[in-house]
Amino acid sequence: MENLLFIMLTPWLVFVVLAVIACWLLKLARKRKGIALAFGVFVQMFTPDPMVEQTIKMVQVDKRVVKQKEVQGKGRKITE
């Protein structure tokens, strides 16, 4: 019986613990503490990206657009 109660409450306990951690990190982020930034960077680095191929294509397209703008900008400066 005690095992069943523990199993039933475990998801709620995990949710509460994660909510408390999120509130704590939010407070640190508002104070511009480095630990909140570091935590965000590590989470971003280690969580898998479900759309890796799309992300890579978007980055490649963005780089091309920036490169074209730089080339066009240099071309205008030369002719002026």
DSSP file (Angstrom, degrees, kcal/mol; ACC not computed):
  #  RESIDUE AA STRUCTURE BP1 BP2  ACC     N-H-->O    O-->H-N    N-H-->O    O-->H-N    TCO  KAPPA ALPHA  PHI   PSI    X-CA   Y-CA   Z-CA
    1    1 A M     >        0   0    0      0, 0.0     4,-2.0     0, 0.0     5,-0.2   0.000 360.0 360.0 360.0 -42.5    0.0    0.0    0.0
    2    2 A E  H  >  +     0   0    0      1,-0.2     4,-2.3     2,-0.2     5,-0.2   0.881 360.0  53.8 -65.6 -37.1    2.8    2.4    0.8
    3    3 A N  H  > S+     0   0    0      1,-0.2     4,-2.4     2,-0.2    -1,-0.2   0.904 107.3  50.6 -62.0 -42.1    4.5    1.6   -2.4
    4    4 A L  H  > S+     0   0    0      2,-0.2     4,-2.1     1,-0.2    -1,-0.2   0.899 109.8  50.0 -64.5 -41.7    1.4    2.4   -4.4
    5    5 A L  H  X S+     0   0    0     -4,-2.0     4,-1.9     2,-0.2    -1,-0.2   0.917 111.2  49.1 -63.3 -43.4    1.0    5.7   -2.7
    6    6 A F  H  X S+     0   0    0     -4,-2.3     4,-1.6     1,-0.2    -2,-0.2   0.913 110.9  49.8 -62.5 -42.9    4.6    6.6   -3.4
    7    7 A I  H  < S+     0   0    0     -4,-2.4    -1,-0.2     1,-0.2    -2,-0.2   0.872 111.6  49.3 -64.3 -37.2    4.3    5.6   -7.1
    8    8 A M  H  < S+     0   0    0     -4,-2.1     4,-0.4     1,-0.2    -1,-0.2   0.836 115.5  42.5 -71.7 -32.6    1.1    7.8   -7.4
    9    9 A L  H  X S+     0   0    0     -4,-1.9     4,-2.4     1,-0.2     5,-0.2   0.658  91.8  85.3 -88.9 -16.6    2.7   10.8   -5.8
   10   10 A T  H  X S+     0   0    0     -4,-1.6     4,-2.5     1,-0.2     5,-0.2   0.899  88.1  49.6 -56.7 -47.8    6.1   10.6   -7.5
   11   11 A P  H  > S+     0   0    0      0, 0.0     4,-2.2     0, 0.0    -1,-0.2   0.899 113.0  48.3 -60.2 -37.8    5.1   12.5  -10.7
   12   12 A W  H  > S+     0   0    0     -4,-0.4     4,-2.4     2,-0.2    -2,-0.2   0.892 110.9  50.2 -68.2 -38.9    3.6   15.3   -8.6
   13   13 A L  H  X S+     0   0    0     -4,-2.4     4,-2.5     2,-0.2    -1,-0.2   0.911 110.9  49.3 -64.8 -41.6    6.7   15.5   -6.4
   14   14 A V  H  X S+     0   0    0     -4,-2.5     4,-2.5    -5,-0.2    -2,-0.2   0.920 111.1  50.5 -62.7 -43.4    8.9   15.8   -9.5
   15   15 A F  H  X S+     0   0    0     -4,-2.2     4,-2.2    -5,-0.2    -2,-0.2   0.918 111.4  47.7 -60.7 -44.7    6.6   18.5  -10.9
   16   16 A V  H  X S+     0   0    0     -4,-2.4     4,-2.3     2,-0.2    -2,-0.2   0.911 111.8  49.7 -64.7 -42.6    6.8   20.5   -7.7
   17   17 A V  H  X S+     0   0    0     -4,-2.5     4,-2.3     1,-0.2    -2,-0.2   0.923 112.2  47.7 -63.2 -43.9   10.6   20.2   -7.5
   18   18 A L  H  X S+     0   0    0     -4,-2.5     4,-2.3     1,-0.2    -1,-0.2   0.868 110.8  52.2 -65.5 -35.5   11.0   21.3  -11.1
   19   19 A A  H  X S+     0   0    0     -4,-2.2     4,-2.3     2,-0.2    -2,-0.2   0.902 109.7  48.8 -66.3 -40.5    8.6   24.2  -10.5
   20   20 A V  H  X S+     0   0    0     -4,-2.3     4,-2.3     2,-0.2    -2,-0.2   0.915 112.0  48.8 -64.6 -42.9   10.7   25.3   -7.5
   21   21 A I  H  X S+     0   0    0     -4,-2.3     4,-2.5     1,-0.2    -2,-0.2   0.903 110.7  51.4 -63.1 -40.9   13.9   25.1   -9.5
   22   22 A A  H  X S+     0   0    0     -4,-2.3     4,-2.2     2,-0.2    -2,-0.2   0.909 110.2  48.6 -63.8 -42.2   12.3   27.1  -12.3
   23   23 A C  H  X S+     0   0    0     -4,-2.3     4,-2.2     2,-0.2    -1,-0.2   0.908 111.6  50.0 -63.3 -41.5   11.2   29.8   -9.9
   24   24 A W  H  X S+     0   0    0     -4,-2.3     4,-2.1     1,-0.2    -2,-0.2   0.920 111.8  47.5 -63.5 -43.9   14.7   29.9   -8.4
   25   25 A L  H  X S+     0   0    0     -4,-2.5     4,-2.4     1,-0.2    -1,-0.2   0.861 109.4  54.5 -66.7 -34.5   16.4   30.2  -11.8
   26   26 A L  H  X S+     0   0    0     -4,-2.2     4,-2.1     2,-0.2    -1,-0.2   0.908 108.1  48.8 -64.3 -42.2   13.9   32.9  -12.8
   27   27 A K  H  X S+     0   0    0     -4,-2.2     4,-1.4     1,-0.2    -2,-0.2   0.913 112.6  48.2 -62.7 -42.5   14.8   35.0   -9.8
   28   28 A L  H  <>S+     0   0    0     -4,-2.1     5,-2.6     1,-0.2    -2,-0.2   0.888 110.0  52.3 -65.6 -38.1   18.5   34.5  -10.5
   29   29 A A  H ><5S+     0   0    0     -4,-2.4     3,-1.1     1,-0.2    -1,-0.2   0.880 106.3  53.2 -66.7 -37.2   18.0   35.5  -14.1
   30   30 A R  H 3<5S+     0   0    0     -4,-2.1    -1,-0.2     1,-0.3    -2,-0.2   0.833 109.4  48.9 -66.3 -30.7   16.2   38.7  -13.1
   31   31 A K  T 3<5S-     0   0    0     -4,-1.4    -1,-0.3    -5,-0.2    -2,-0.2   0.430 116.1-120.4 -85.8   0.9   19.2   39.6  -10.9
   32   32 A R  T < 5 +     0   0    0     -3,-1.1     2,-0.2    -4,-0.2    -3,-0.2   0.879  49.6 171.5  61.1  42.5   21.4   38.8  -13.9
   33   33 A K    >>< -     0   0    0     -5,-2.6     4,-1.0     1,-0.1     3,-0.5  -0.575  38.0-130.8 -80.1 146.1   23.3   36.1  -12.1
   34   34 A G  H 3> S+     0   0    0     -2,-0.2     4,-2.9     1,-0.2     5,-0.2   0.759 100.2  67.9 -69.1 -26.5   25.7   34.0  -14.1
   35   35 A I  H 3> S+     0   0    0      1,-0.2     4,-2.4     2,-0.2    -1,-0.2   0.875  99.0  50.2 -65.9 -35.4   24.4   30.7  -12.8
   36   36 A A  H <> S+     0   0    0     -3,-0.5     4,-2.2     2,-0.2    -1,-0.2   0.913 112.9  46.6 -67.7 -41.4   21.1   31.2  -14.6
   37   37 A L  H  X S+     0   0    0     -4,-1.0     4,-2.3     2,-0.2    -2,-0.2   0.923 113.0  49.0 -64.9 -44.4   22.9   32.0  -17.9
   38   38 A A  H  X S+     0   0    0     -4,-2.9     4,-2.6     1,-0.2     5,-0.2   0.905 110.4  51.1 -62.7 -41.5   25.2   29.0  -17.5
   39   39 A F  H  X S+     0   0    0     -4,-2.4     4,-2.5     1,-0.2    -1,-0.2   0.922 110.3  49.4 -61.8 -43.9   22.3   26.7  -16.8
   40   40 A G  H  X S+     0   0    0     -4,-2.2     4,-2.2     1,-0.2    -2,-0.2   0.896 111.4  49.1 -62.2 -40.6   20.5   27.9  -19.9
   41   41 A V  H  X S+     0   0    0     -4,-2.3     4,-2.3     2,-0.2    -2,-0.2   0.928 112.6  47.0 -65.3 -45.1   23.6   27.4  -22.0
   42   42 A F  H  X S+     0   0    0     -4,-2.6     4,-2.3     2,-0.2    -2,-0.2   0.896 111.8  50.2 -65.5 -39.7   24.1   23.9  -20.7
   43   43 A V  H  X S+     0   0    0     -4,-2.5     4,-1.7    -5,-0.2    -1,-0.2   0.929 112.1  48.2 -63.0 -43.3   20.5   22.9  -21.1
   44   44 A Q  H  < S+     0   0    0     -4,-2.2    -2,-0.2    -5,-0.2    -1,-0.2   0.876 113.2  48.7 -63.9 -37.6   20.6   24.2  -24.7
   45   45 A M  H  < S+     0   0    0     -4,-2.3    -2,-0.2     1,-0.2    -1,-0.2   0.894 117.8  37.6 -69.7 -39.7   23.8   22.3  -25.4
   46   46 A F  H  < S+     0   0    0     -4,-2.3    -2,-0.2    -5,-0.2    -1,-0.2   0.589  93.2  91.0 -97.0 -10.7   22.8   19.0  -24.1
   47   47 A T  S  < S-     0   0    0     -4,-1.7     2,-0.1    -5,-0.2    -4,-0.0  -0.698  82.2-115.4 -83.4 137.0   19.1   18.8  -25.1
   48   48 A P        -     0   0    0      0, 0.0    -2,-0.1     0, 0.0    -1,-0.1  -0.409  18.4-128.6 -72.1 146.0   18.7   17.1  -28.5
   49   49 A D    >   -     0   0    0      1,-0.1     3,-0.7    -2,-0.1     6,-0.0  -0.852  12.2-158.3 -94.0 116.1   17.3   19.1  -31.3
   50   50 A P  T 3  S+     0   0    0      0, 0.0     2,-0.2     0, 0.0     3,-0.2   0.731  90.3  44.4 -70.1 -19.3   14.4   17.2  -32.9
   51   51 A M  T 3>  +     0   0    0      1,-0.2     4,-2.1     2,-0.1     5,-0.2  -0.468  67.4 148.7-121.0  60.4   14.7   19.1  -36.2
   52   52 A V  H <> S+     0   0    0     -3,-0.7     4,-2.5     1,-0.2     5,-0.2   0.915  72.0  50.9 -62.0 -46.3   18.4   19.1  -36.8
   53   53 A E  H  > S+     0   0    0      1,-0.2     4,-2.2     2,-0.2    -1,-0.2   0.905 111.3  47.8 -62.4 -42.3   18.3   19.1  -40.6
   54   54 A Q  H  > S+     0   0    0      2,-0.2     4,-2.4     1,-0.2    -1,-0.2   0.902 111.5  51.1 -64.5 -40.5   15.9   22.0  -40.7
   55   55 A T  H  X S+     0   0    0     -4,-2.1     4,-2.3     2,-0.2    -2,-0.2   0.915 110.0  48.9 -63.9 -43.1   18.0   24.0  -38.3
   56   56 A I  H  X S+     0   0    0     -4,-2.5     4,-2.3     1,-0.2    -1,-0.2   0.918 111.8  49.2 -63.1 -43.7   21.2   23.4  -40.3
   57   57 A K  H  X S+     0   0    0     -4,-2.2     4,-2.4     1,-0.2    -2,-0.2   0.902 110.6  50.8 -63.0 -40.9   19.4   24.4  -43.5
   58   58 A M  H  X S+     0   0    0     -4,-2.4     4,-2.6     1,-0.2    -1,-0.2   0.910 110.3  49.0 -64.2 -41.4   18.1   27.6  -41.9
   59   59 A V  H  X S+     0   0    0     -4,-2.3     4,-2.3     2,-0.2    -1,-0.2   0.909 111.3  50.0 -64.8 -41.2   21.5   28.6  -40.6
   60   60 A Q  H  X S+     0   0    0     -4,-2.3     4,-2.0     2,-0.2    -2,-0.2   0.913 112.0  47.4 -63.3 -42.9   23.0   28.0  -44.1
   61   61 A V  H  X S+     0   0    0     -4,-2.4     4,-2.4     1,-0.2    -2,-0.2   0.918 111.4  51.1 -64.5 -43.5   20.3   30.1  -45.7
   62   62 A D  H  X S+     0   0    0     -4,-2.6     4,-2.4     1,-0.2    -2,-0.2   0.896 109.1  51.0 -61.5 -40.2   20.9   32.9  -43.1
   63   63 A K  H  X S+     0   0    0     -4,-2.3     4,-2.5     1,-0.2    -1,-0.2   0.900 109.8  50.2 -64.4 -39.8   24.6   32.9  -43.8
   64   64 A R  H  X S+     0   0    0     -4,-2.0     4,-2.6     2,-0.2    -2,-0.2   0.919 110.6  49.2 -63.4 -43.0   24.0   33.2  -47.5
   65   65 A V  H  X S+     0   0    0     -4,-2.4     4,-2.2     2,-0.2    -2,-0.2   0.921 112.7  47.0 -64.0 -43.6   21.7   36.1  -47.0
   66   66 A V  H  X S+     0   0    0     -4,-2.4     4,-2.3     2,-0.2    -1,-0.2   0.916 112.7  49.9 -64.0 -42.5   24.1   37.9  -44.7
   67   67 A K  H  X S+     0   0    0     -4,-2.5     4,-2.4     1,-0.2    -2,-0.2   0.911 110.6  49.6 -62.9 -42.6   27.0   37.3  -47.2
   68   68 A Q  H  X S+     0   0    0     -4,-2.6     4,-2.6     1,-0.2    -1,-0.2   0.899 110.4  50.5 -64.0 -40.1   25.0   38.6  -50.1
   69   69 A K  H  X S+     0   0    0     -4,-2.2     4,-2.7     2,-0.2    -1,-0.2   0.899 110.2  50.2 -64.4 -39.9   24.1   41.7  -48.1
   70   70 A E  H  X S+     0   0    0     -4,-2.3     4,-2.3     2,-0.2    -2,-0.2   0.918 112.0  47.4 -64.0 -42.7   27.7   42.3  -47.3
   71   71 A V  H  X S+     0   0    0     -4,-2.4     4,-2.2     2,-0.2    -2,-0.2   0.922 114.2  46.8 -64.7 -44.0   28.7   41.9  -50.9
   72   72 A Q  H  X S+     0   0    0     -4,-2.6     4,-2.0     1,-0.2    -2,-0.2   0.897 111.6  51.7 -64.7 -39.9   26.0   44.3  -52.0
   73   73 A G  H  X S+     0   0    0     -4,-2.7     4,-1.6     1,-0.2    -2,-0.2   0.893 111.1  46.9 -64.5 -40.1   26.9   46.8  -49.4
   74   74 A K  H  X S+     0   0    0     -4,-2.3     4,-1.8     1,-0.2    -1,-0.2   0.874 109.8  54.5 -68.4 -37.0   30.5   46.7  -50.4
   75   75 A G  H  X S+     0   0    0     -4,-2.2     4,-1.6     1,-0.2    -2,-0.2   0.880 108.0  49.0 -64.8 -38.9   29.6   47.1  -54.1
   76   76 A R  H  X S+     0   0    0     -4,-2.0     4,-1.4     1,-0.2    -1,-0.2   0.871 108.9  52.6 -68.6 -37.7   27.5   50.2  -53.3
   77   77 A K  H  < S+     0   0    0     -4,-1.6    -1,-0.2     1,-0.2    -2,-0.2   0.879 108.4  51.2 -66.9 -36.0   30.3   51.8  -51.3
   78   78 A I  H  < S+     0   0    0     -4,-1.8    -1,-0.2     1,-0.2    -2,-0.2   0.904 111.5  46.3 -68.3 -40.6   32.7   51.3  -54.2
   79   79 A T  H  <        0   0    0     -4,-1.6    -1,-0.2     1,-0.2    -2,-0.2   0.727 360.0 360.0 -76.9 -21.0   30.5   52.9  -56.8
   80   80 A E     <        0   0    0     -4,-1.4    -1,-0.2    -5,-0.1    -2,-0.2   0.502 360.0 360.0 -77.6 360.0   29.6   55.9  -54.7
